[in-house]
């Protein structure tokens, strides 16, 4: 679920997502003797909640239109 709003040159959005049965890539040392070699596996991640927010500022000054973005994400298991 994501909610967003815009006022003039300010855009704000916030959302929540429940992640279930995710499959992620995981890397670890291939062996303890030589930890410089990595082994990458796909593993099942535990279920978690994801909360995020985004703020975008994009004022227009003549022909110039700079943008400033800030994104915050928080994951809880």
C-alpha positions as CSV (number, residue, x, y, z in Angstrom):
1,X,0.0,0.0,0.0
2,X,1.4,3.4,-1.0
3,X,0.0,6.8,-0.5
4,X,1.3,9.9,-2.3
5,X,0.4,13.6,-2.4
6,X,1.6,16.6,-4.4
7,X,1.5,20.3,-3.6
8,X,3.0,22.7,-6.1
9,X,6.6,21.4,-6.4
10,X,6.6,19.1,-3.3
11,X,5.8,15.4,-3.7
12,X,5.5,13.2,-0.6
13,X,4.8,9.5,-0.6
14,X,4.7,6.9,2.2
15,X,3.9,3.2,2.2
16,X,3.9,-0.2,3.9
17,X,4.5,-3.6,2.5
18,X,4.5,-7.1,4.1
19,X,7.1,-9.3,2.5
20,X,6.3,-13.0,2.8
21,X,8.2,-16.0,1.2
22,X,11.0,-13.8,-0.3
23,X,13.9,-15.5,-2.0
24,X,17.1,-13.4,-1.7
25,X,20.7,-13.9,-2.8
26,X,23.2,-14.6,0.1
27,X,27.0,-14.7,-0.1
28,X,29.3,-16.2,2.3
29,X,32.9,-17.6,2.5
30,X,33.3,-20.7,0.4
31,X,35.6,-22.2,3.0
32,X,37.2,-21.1,6.2
33,X,40.7,-21.9,4.8
34,X,40.3,-19.3,2.0
35,X,37.7,-16.7,2.8
36,X,38.5,-14.7,-0.3
37,X,36.3,-17.0,-2.4
38,X,32.6,-16.2,-2.0
39,X,29.8,-18.7,-2.6
40,X,26.5,-17.1,-3.6
41,X,23.3,-19.0,-2.8
42,X,19.6,-18.2,-3.1
43,X,17.9,-18.6,0.3
44,X,14.4,-18.1,1.8
45,X,14.2,-14.9,3.8
46,X,12.1,-14.6,6.9
47,X,8.9,-12.7,6.6
48,X,9.2,-8.9,7.4
49,X,7.5,-5.6,7.3
50,X,8.8,-2.8,5.1
51,X,7.9,0.9,5.9
52,X,9.1,3.6,3.5
53,X,8.8,7.3,2.8
54,X,9.9,9.5,0.0
55,X,10.1,13.3,-0.3
56,X,10.9,15.0,-3.7
57,X,11.4,18.7,-4.0
58,X,11.5,20.1,-7.6
59,X,11.1,23.8,-7.7
60,X,11.3,25.6,-11.1
61,X,13.5,28.7,-11.3
62,X,13.2,30.1,-14.8
63,X,14.4,27.3,-17.2
64,X,16.2,25.5,-14.4
65,X,14.4,22.7,-12.5
66,X,16.6,21.1,-9.8
67,X,15.4,18.0,-7.9
68,X,16.2,17.0,-4.3
69,X,15.1,13.5,-3.3
70,X,15.2,11.9,0.2
71,X,14.1,8.3,0.7
72,X,13.8,6.5,4.1
73,X,13.2,2.8,4.4
74,X,12.9,0.7,7.6
75,X,12.7,-3.1,7.7
76,X,11.4,-4.9,10.7
77,X,11.5,-8.7,11.1
